[in-house]
Amino acid sequence: MCTTIGFSYPEGIVFGRTLEVSVKLDNKILYIPKNNKEFLKIKDRTFATKYATIGTGFFNIASLGDGINEMGLMGSSNLFPGYASFAKEAVEGKINTITSTAFDYLLSRCKDVAEVREEAEKLVLLEKDREGELQATSNHFFFMDAEGGKIVLEPKNGHLVPYDNPYGVLTNAPEFHWHETNLKNYLNIRPENIETKDFNGTVLSKFGEGSGAVGLPGDFTPPSRFVRSAFFVAHTPKDLERQAAILQGFRILSQADIPTGAVVDLKEGHKDETLYTSIMDTKSKAYFIKHHDNITIQPFYLEDYQDKSDITFIEIKKEMTL
């Protein structure tokens, strides 16, 4: 499970996500230099990265789950189980690849959402790579650029179907347009308190603060996380200073943070919980992360690594002393 948000503040854009899993993954910060020809491995074709990019990778696998490039384009690849569909055969004249490589291609080679939309049309997502070794994963993507442009891409029959995303939110299944429609069930939710209500001549008053948001869903299903996050993003003040905006991003995403033991899959026999939360910032081209076992916010600035010519894995601190 994953929740991704993005919103503007006067000096830039904040964008970030949570990642929920049932096992501990060795996640690291991954730096990809520009003009690198080793990162994008697509059979019979060579594509160099265009822009230096920093984000999260796993183990020592050179592939991103999310990140920000030097032009301020940010992206997140979220689970989309049961709804993504892929091409069974390669299509001549297209770039035939799998989900993870498609995300890496777009994030490391596009400067903004307009280019993401254009380049996505060149891609076909296969069930397996051309060698038959790597399987496509059922994911969809959310990209946001330094000007506030936002787009969701969802694999359907191997093609990435684009959706404008005015809400600045992506979770998981079902399709993005379903989540848009579902928001209409929550038109009554508002941040302003409802002080009193007249019931047949009897005036009742609120119990306390937050009465305008009664009915805001609080569970961890993708539809509920989408509605909850969309509400918080929509009502985030537009005049926040940079640090306040970054912290606001972490606060919003904390509403999707799964405590240990709160989500149990009886069929598979596992428990889902939040592995990490990340926030990116276009003003400083920064990537901030807090980990399951170390909730101190750790900063990583793209400019600190741009003298490196090789793909670089950077360890994060995964323990804290209390």
C-alpha positions in Angstrom: 0.0 0.0 0.0 1.1 3.6 -0.7 -0.1 7.1 -0.3 1.3 10.0 -2.4 0.6 13.7 -2.1 1.8 16.9 -3.7 1.0 20.6 -3.1 2.4 24.1 -3.8 3.8 26.7 -1.5 5.0 30.2 -2.5 8.6 29.1 -3.1 8.1 25.7 -4.6 6.4 22.3 -4.5 6.3 19.6 -1.8 5.7 16.0 -2.9 6.0 12.8 -1.0 4.7 9.3 -0.2 4.4 6.5 2.3 5.4 2.9 1.5 3.6 0.1 3.4 4.8 -3.5 3.2 4.5 -6.8 5.1 8.3 -7.5 5.2 11.3 -5.4 6.1 13.0 -4.2 2.9 16.5 -2.8 2.9 15.7 0.6 1.5 18.5 3.1 0.7 18.9 6.4 -1.0 19.7 6.0 -4.6 21.5 8.6 -6.7 21.5 8.4 -10.5 23.9 10.7 -12.4 22.9 12.4 -15.7 24.2 11.0 -19.0 24.4 7.6 -17.4 24.1 4.7 -19.8 23.9 1.8 -17.3 20.7 2.7 -15.5 18.1 2.2 -18.2 18.6 -1.4 -19.5 16.2 -2.0 -22.4 17.0 -4.7 -24.8 18.7 -3.7 -28.1 18.4 0.0 -27.2 20.5 2.4 -25.1 19.0 5.3 -23.3 21.2 7.6 -21.3 19.7 9.5 -18.4 19.2 13.2 -19.0 18.9 14.5 -15.5 20.5 13.6 -12.2 18.0 12.0 -9.9 17.8 11.1 -6.2 15.2 8.9 -4.5 14.6 5.6 -2.7 15.8 2.2 -4.0 15.9 -1.2 -2.4 18.8 -3.5 -1.6 21.4 -2.8 -4.3 19.0 -2.8 -7.2 19.4 0.2 -9.4 15.7 1.1 -9.7 13.7 3.9 -8.1 10.5 3.7 -6.1 10.2 7.5 -6.0 12.4 10.5 -6.4 13.2 14.0 -7.7 15.4 15.0 -10.6 17.5 18.1 -11.1 14.7 19.9 -13.0 12.3 19.4 -10.1 10.2 16.6 -11.6 9.1 14.3 -8.9 7.5 10.9 -9.1 6.1 8.0 -7.1 5.3 4.4 -8.3 2.4 3.0 -6.2 1.0 -0.5 -6.0 -2.1 -1.0 -8.3 -3.0 -4.6 -7.6 -5.6 -6.3 -9.8 -6.1 -3.3 -12.2 -3.0 -3.0 -14.3 -2.9 -4.9 -17.6 0.1 -5.4 -19.9 1.0 -6.2 -23.5 1.8 -9.9 -24.2 4.0 -9.1 -27.2 6.4 -6.3 -28.1 5.0 -3.6 -30.4 7.2 -2.5 -33.2 8.3 1.2 -33.1 7.7 1.4 -29.4 10.0 1.2 -26.4 9.0 -2.2 -25.0 9.8 -2.5 -21.3 8.4 -3.4 -17.9 6.8 -1.3 -15.2 9.9 -0.5 -13.1 12.0 0.5 -16.0 9.2 2.6 -17.5 9.1 4.6 -14.2 12.9 5.0 -14.2 12.9 6.1 -17.8 10.3 8.9 -17.2 11.8 10.2 -14.0 15.4 10.3 -15.3 14.6 11.6 -18.8 11.8 14.1 -18.4 12.0 17.7 -17.2 8.2 18.3 -16.6 4.8 16.7 -16.7 4.3 17.8 -20.4 7.4 15.7 -21.3 6.1 12.8 -19.1 2.9 12.8 -21.1 4.7 12.8 -24.4 7.3 10.2 -23.5 4.7 7.9 -21.9 3.1 7.5 -25.4 6.3 5.9 -26.7 6.3 3.2 -24.0 4.7 -0.3 -24.1 4.6 -2.2 -20.8 5.1 -5.9 -21.3 4.1 -8.8 -18.9 7.8 -9.8 -18.9 10.9 -8.2 -20.2 12.3 -9.2 -23.6 14.5 -11.8 -22.0 11.6 -13.3 -20.1 13.4 -12.9 -16.8 11.7 -10.0 -15.1 8.0 -9.8 -14.5 6.0 -6.6 -14.7 4.7 -5.3 -11.3 1.1 -4.0 -11.0 1.9 -0.3 -10.3 0.7 3.1 -11.4 2.6 6.4 -11.4 2.1 9.9 -10.1 4.4 12.7 -11.4 4.4 16.4 -10.4 6.8 19.1 -11.7 8.3 22.3 -10.4 5.4 24.4 -11.9 2.8 22.4 -10.2 1.8 20.2 -13.1 0.4 16.8 -12.0 -0.3 13.6 -13.9 -1.3 10.0 -13.1 -0.3 7.1 -15.5 -2.0 3.8 -15.3 -1.1 0.6 -17.4 -4.0 -0.6 -19.5 -3.2 -3.3 -22.1 0.4 -2.2 -21.9 -0.3 1.5 -22.6 0.1 4.2 -20.0 -3.3 5.9 -19.7 -2.9 9.5 -18.5 -5.1 11.3 -16.1 -4.9 14.9 -14.9 -4.6 15.0 -11.1 -6.0 18.2 -9.7 -6.3 16.7 -6.2 -2.6 16.1 -5.7 -3.2 12.6 -4.3 -2.6 9.0 -5.4 -3.2 5.8 -3.4 -3.8 2.3 -4.9 -6.7 0.4 -6.5 -9.1 0.9 -8.1 -8.5 3.2 -11.1 -7.8 6.9 -10.6 -11.1 8.0 -12.2 -13.0 5.8 -9.7 -11.4 7.7 -6.8 -12.4 11.0 -8.4 -16.0 9.9 -8.5 -15.9 8.6 -5.0 -14.9 12.0 -3.7 -18.4 13.2 -4.5 -19.6 11.1 -1.5 -17.8 13.5 0.8 -18.9 17.0 -0.4 -20.2 17.7 3.2 -16.7 17.4 4.8 -15.2 20.7 5.8 -12.6 22.0 8.2 -14.9 24.6 9.8 -16.7 23.4 12.9 -20.5 22.8 13.0 -21.3 24.6 16.2 -25.0 23.7 16.7 -27.8 21.9 14.9 -31.5 22.3 15.3 -33.4 19.0 15.7 -37.1 19.7 15.6 -36.8 22.7 17.9 -34.0 21.3 20.1 -30.6 22.9 19.5 -27.7 20.5 20.0 -24.1 21.7 20.3 -20.8 20.0 19.2 -18.8 17.7 21.5 -15.6 19.5 20.6 -13.3 20.6 17.8 -13.4 19.0 14.3 -17.1 18.6 14.0 -17.1 19.7 10.4 -15.1 16.6 9.4 -17.3 14.0 11.0 -17.6 11.2 8.4 -14.0 11.6 7.1 -13.0 8.0 6.6 -10.2 6.8 9.0 -9.4 3.3 7.8 -6.4 2.2 5.7 -8.2 1.1 2.5 -7.0 2.9 -0.6 -10.3 4.8 -1.2 -10.4 6.0 2.4 -6.7 7.1 2.3 -7.4 8.9 -1.0 -10.4 10.8 0.5 -8.6 11.6 3.7 -5.4 12.8 1.9 -7.4 14.8 -0.7 -9.2 16.6 2.2 -5.9 17.6 3.9 -4.2 18.7 0.7 -7.2 20.8 -0.3 -7.2 22.6 3.0 -3.5 23.1 3.3 -2.7 26.9 3.6 -1.2 28.3 0.3 1.2 30.7 2.1 3.3 28.3 4.1 7.0 28.9 4.3 9.3 26.2 3.0 10.0 24.4 6.3 6.4 24.6 7.3 5.3 23.1 3.9 7.8 20.2 4.3 6.5 19.5 7.8 2.9 19.8 6.6 3.7 17.1 4.0 4.9 14.8 6.7 1.9 15.5 8.9 -0.5 14.7 6.1 1.2 11.5 5.3 1.3 10.5 9.0 -2.5 10.1 8.6 -1.8 7.1 6.4 0.9 5.7 8.7 0.0 2.1 9.7 1.0 1.1 13.2 2.3 -2.4 13.8 -0.6 -4.8 14.2 -3.3 -2.5 12.7 -3.6 -4.3 9.3 -3.5 -8.1 9.2 -3.9 -10.3 6.1 -5.3 -13.6 7.4 -5.1 -15.3 4.0 -1.4 -14.5 3.4 -0.5 -14.5 7.0 1.3 -11.1 7.2 0.9 -7.7 8.7 1.3 -4.5 6.7 2.9 -1.4 8.2 4.7 1.7 7.1 8.3 1.2 6.0 9.2 4.8 5.3 7.8 8.2 4.5 9.5 10.6 2.1 9.0 14.2 1.2 10.7 16.0 -1.8 11.1 19.8 -2.2 11.7 21.5 -5.5 13.2 24.7 -4.0 16.3 22.9 -2.7 16.0 19.7 -4.8 15.9 17.8 -1.6 14.7 14.4 -0.5 13.7 13.9 3.1 13.0 10.5 4.7 11.9 9.0 8.0 12.2 5.2 8.5 10.1 2.7 10.3 12.8 2.3 13.0 14.1 5.9 12.9 11.5 8.6 12.7 14.1 11.4 12.7 13.8 13.2 9.4 17.0 12.6 7.4 17.8 15.1 4.6 19.5 14.4 1.3 20.3 17.2 -1.2 20.8 16.4 -4.8 23.6 19.0 -5.2 25.7 17.1 -2.6 26.1 14.1 -5.0 26.3 15.7 -8.4 30.1 15.3 -8.6 29.6 11.6 -8.6 29.7 9.9 -12.1 28.5 6.5 -11.0 25.2 5.1 -9.7 25.5 5.5 -5.9 23.7 3.9 -3.0 23.6 5.9 0.2 22.8 4.3 3.5 20.1 5.8 5.8 20.1 5.6 9.6 17.6 2.9 10.5 18.0 2.9 14.3 17.5 5.5 16.9 18.2 5.6 20.6 15.4 6.7 22.9 
